[in-house]
C-alpha cells in the first residue's frame, strides 16, 4: 500500500473504461473508430506519464 499514492491508484482505476473498446475489439470483433483510438492513446499516455516517478520521488526511495 505504501508504494502507490491514492492519486495514482485512482488514475489507474480509470483505465478500465478506457480499455473497453479494445476488449470489445478482441471479444466481439467490433472495430473502434479513429477518434476512439486517438482518445485512447492520449488518455493512456497521460496515465503513463502520471505513473512515471519524478526525480524527487526516486531520490526519496533510494534514501
Number of C-alpha atoms within 10 A of each C-alpha: 6 5 6 9 10 11 11 13 12 10 14 15 11 12 14 10 10 17 12 12 19 18 14 13 12 11 9 10 10 12 13 12 9 9 9 13 15 11 12 18 13 11 15 16 12 12 16 12 11 14 16 11 10 10 9 8 10 11 10 8 9 6 5
